[in-house]
Amino acid sequence: MKILVVNAGSSSLKYQLFDMDSGEVLAKGLCERIGIDGVVTHKRPGKENYKAQADLPDHKASIELVLKLLTDSELGVISNVDEIGAVGHRVAHGGEKLRKSTIIGDDEIEYLESIVEINPLHGPPAISGIKACKSVMPNVKHVGVFDTSYYSTMEEKAYIYPIPYELYEKYKIRRYGFHGTSHRFVCAKAMEMLGKKDARIITCHLGNGSSITASIGGKAVDTSMGFTPQEGVPMGTRSGTVDPTIVTYIMKKEGLSPDEMEKLLNSKSGLIGVSGVSSDCRDVLEAQNAGDKRSKLAMDILIHYIKKIIGSYIAEMNGLDALVFTAGIGENDGAVRDMICKDLSYLGIEIDNDINLKLPRGTQAEITKAGARVRTFSIPTNEEYMIALDTYELVK
Ligand code: ADP
């Protein structure tokens, strides 16, 4: 069966077409600048990429173009749209109700619309993407795969915030957690490599957005992102966790509105906020190596917070079998992995830099130093494949 995976953003739509019999990606691509001056990029393994301007007023026009490209006599990889057996949609937020990957009908769309208030950035484009795909492909099942659903196994003590309980009841303010599909994927890979079913694993998804998750036996027990993807470790442009009183203090001092304050914490903080150089880890490392003090400070803070979370999750789980690095920084940057793992030998974490620093980008590998108590892995994430797999399992 062939499964189309769709990830709709506010002005973009990413797609991948999988052949589930071989696990191969037949084609993938991206519609960008939807509603502005559309651009489409279409890639097929081993063939030249196709990139062109396109008239893309909305998500519906974008998915229509994707289907046209997939079935095109020259650029296509299938002869007929009917070859697509189902569509898997990446949805960031499934709220409290959508706790596992689900076939999307009217009730599910209605529920997703009801939680837009707690997911204002990613909710509307995801819903619009699903509706567009359903209208263009009405004869196949559409499956929602939610970033939050991996965290449905967390206990109340991990997801209820210590604020008046009525606010949870009234507004559903709780820890939801994000990047769940990625954590689920790399955690499952690590369990396979460990050959241990009840393994205690910490997965570090370190990219533009970063989150760290603790899992026992493939079930999440805690995660660093919370009510929104703003909580946790510092990121490219997000602050991560700060003393909450800083927020109201800055608002009063600088005369900022709630929206302006959110923007400061979301887009002007983290690596870019401290370094003043860039939100991209590579640029900040380069500036640090060239002697820029604030870039070094930004990296030091990042590593400091990541270590603190790792330590706290080992305490929560009373031990650790494996530490896993993934995403843009985690799976590509041996220097950052080294900085994080340095001086964690008391906790059993020691890596072999002969392997770690020489690892080619995006390679799945074990980087544990011989004799270390905890095993450490670098595992490239593959959220799209996980979405395709969930979709396939649900519809086959
Ligand atoms: P997103 O959260 O947008 O999916 P990614 O997972 O692609 O982000 O991660 C982007 C981050 O990964 C950037 O900070 C970038 O500097 C970093 N990154 C990507 N490739 C490399 C690399 N080869 N070496 C070091 N860092 C990298």
Residues whose N, C-alpha, C, O or C-beta is under 5 A from the ligand:
A	BS01	ADP	L206 G207 N208 G209 S279 D280 C281 R282 A327 G328 I329 N332 D333 R361
